[in-house]
């Protein structure tokens, strides 16, 4: 099993990992179908995230910590629900799966050096990465593999030459008809830098992987037959399907596996959210079923992320530092007057 994660996704998931498999005492920050997320775990994670929080003013500190608590708690709740899906489908993974996940994640963020930088940015430890984050990713891909059992996909291997105008595409077709080599023309004339350097080769892909006009042409084409011009949002394509294959799901990985089972996995997760009873400590915030996150108060429930608050947007409370700066400016104006 393999994963392809952006650094931002890694950081978010690492934050979610802070509370997993840990026990704490005290009141629950939230309860997910009877399973408590201890307040002590939330507070400990926030402390690690903000070593410099004491340098902030009291109002800034309250705002930063409150926001981070709600974001982190939402991720912990989401993780609980993902784990419930993993258990419900009877998924499992072994040490080889863990090793494969770790290798791919580390490679995707720039190797061990990139991992260290990412963990430093997130203010999280290597131990959390090894003991919590990697197993969580293994659970996700184990779910995908269970859903993919017995399935197969049809793929087509295509090469193309992308140009800006239809006249250029017509010229390419004419040159190919006269015996020009497709790969040579792709390297010479294609404006698609990724495939052009590979002789136009796009590799094997499932139906639906490309933009609609191009995808339709790929799946309507006969093997080893030049097709075009085909217009898309990127320009004009001349293409040729060089191979087709039917692959068992056990051979799939990464994006192909995600595409095969993505819709079913999304449905399972949606169903899990809808059937799960989630209670959040009112001192921290309120669970929003629509956004699947923790918001500050009930008035925000259902608001889109980043929505502007009600009232005059200019009437925002100034921080002590901003107030001092404003007072200085007023004094300077009075002196100048």
C-alpha positions, 0 to 999 in steps of 0.5 A: 500500500502506498500514499501520496501526501502533501505536506499540508495533509501530513501536518493535519493528520499528525495533529489528529494523531496527537490524541490517538491511542493515549489515555488521559484523566479529567473531563472529556473534551468530546465524546464520540459514540461513548468514546471519550477524547480526554481534555488532558490530551487536547491541552497537552497537544496544544501546549506542544504546538505553542511553545511561544504562546506566553509571548502573546497578549492575553487576548491573542493567547485566548484566541490562538489557543481556542482556535487551535483547540477546536481545529485539533478536536475536530481532527481527533473526532474525524479520526475516531470515525475513520477508525470505526469504519476501519473496524466495521469493514474488517480491514487489517495491515501488517508490518510490511504495509507499515513499512511501505506507507512510511517509505512513501510518505517520507519520500513524498515530503523530501526524504528524512530531511523533509520529514524532520522539517515537517515535524519541526513545523508542526512541533511534533515528534518523530515518535508520534510519526512512527507510532501513530501517524503511520498506522493511521495511514495504513488503516486508511489504505487497508480500508481501500483494499478491502473495498477493492477486493474482487474488483478490476479496472480497464486501462488504456495507455495513451500518448499525445502531442499537445499544441496551441492551435487546430492548424498546428494539430492538423500539421502534426497529423499530416507529418505522422501520415507522412511517416514521422515518428510520434515520439520525436514529434512529441518531444519537438512540438508538444507544449505538455512538458511532462509527457512531451519529454517522454515522447508524449507517453501518458502511461496507463489510465482508467476511464475518467482520468482525463478531461472529458473531450480528451477522455472520450477520444481515448476510449473511443479510439482504435488501438494504434490509430492516430486521432485528432485534432481533439480540443480541450481546455489545454489546447489541441491534442493528437493522440494514439492509444498504444495498449489496453489492459484489465488489471486486478485491484490487487495490482493497484496502488495510489491514485488508481486504487483511490479512484476505484473505491473513492466513491464507496469509501466516501459513502461509508464515511458519510454514513458513519458521520451521520450515524455517530453521536458526537458531543463537544464540551461547550467550553470548547465549542459546538460540533457542526454536522454540516462542516464536520468541524468544531465551531466556537458557538451555536451561531456559527453552525452551518456557516461556511468556513471563512464566512464573515461575521455578522455586523460591521466588518470594521468593528473588530476588537483591537489587540493591546498592541494595536491600541497602543500603536493607535494611541501613539499615532493620535499623539503624533497628530496632536503634536503636529497640530 
